[in-house]
Amino acid sequence: MKQEFKWKGFTLIELLVVIAIIAILAAILFPVFAQAREKARTISCASNMKQIELARQMYVQDYDETYPANRIFTPNGQHVTWRAVVMPYIKNEQLWICPSAPWSYNEFSWMKAGNGDDGCLQDGNMTRQDWQNNNWHSLANYADNGNLFDPGGPSLASVQYPATTIDVLETRDFWPDLGTWTIGWNYNANGGSLPFWHNTAGNWAFADGHVKWMKLAATIAPTFMWNPDNDPNEWSNWGGDPCNQGSTGQGAAFVACLLKEIPPAYR
């Protein structure tokens, strides 16, 4: 005689236990997946920076061992940035976009002269009035090191320690160059002018061609990686940053001041 089996349904308690287990596993695994995804984006960003840095190195070899100037002003007050002069070596405008950047960018506007105030280029989707009202957002995700600024472009020989001198860095600002004077600017959940999109740190391209993921504080001490001689002295008090004023902008006092400006979450 064939015996019939009757399947019993799950009790409410059993269902709640299963749901609780799934919730616990999700809470554990989702951050892991998010970190893995961000790691992949960090690697992609580093690849972008590597190609941009190599393009700058090719430019240096073609132009008498001189780096491109940060920006070139035209007689009518417009300007073209260094991104324009290295573009022929890159030939891929998508390299200017960091995959971790939380906004939509129109970086190609930076390739040409524009009509923003004081020669500052503006997003093609924005009006001049938008820019004047400070309703701007970045046009490219990579800038060069403003501490290396030279109107004619810094010479290769001036960079005494290329392996420890920053050449290209990430940005969420509209300026084509960022220096140490921007470290204390406008910090919020996404950082200041210097972004921290990669697990509260960033990618940095160095003058010898290598790219490294680092916390901001690690670029300041123990080695001061912003100046071509690694000497911690600010070259300008531009920007009104208190760290760049008088004796504060020199040596150990300068380093201590800059480190203090970095919020703990981004150190």
C-alpha angles and dihedrals in degrees: 000000000000114000118219122217122211116211115222119217125237118272120235091251091053091051091049091050092052092048091049091051091050091049092051092049091048091050089052099042103039094066089048091052091046091052091048091050091049090048089057090049091049090054091048091050090049089052090053091051092047091056092045091050091048088051089054090049090052090050090052091054093048096048107051096278093301125134118229115270114253090243138351118217121217124215092257093056098261122119144202118217132221088264090071095054094049094045093089088061093049104037092185117091092190089074088075091067122085109214090221094055109119097214139065111251137200096202095160089077086073092062093073139039113277139188106245122133114290090004094299109147119233136209113273089230093056134074127233088251090056090056093048090052089054092246091135133124133194122290098199133016099224131067134173126245109279091200087071092056117149123161090227096036124270117275122244089238091058091065099081097176108032094170091060101033119096113229105167128022140171121269141182093189128091096239116104091221133040126193137180090280088073095058093092097043124121104325118193137141091307098043128251128286084313107066127217100201097143105073093307092312137080145222118256128194116209131210092252090060103257125122124213137183109232144157114251094245090057090063090058104042145066085004118028100224099179100077123062092235093043087237110144098230123120112233095205141023090215114140099037094258109159089222089065097056125106118302091354089071092062134087122310094358090056093050092048091049093050093048090051090054092059112090111238092246091063100042 
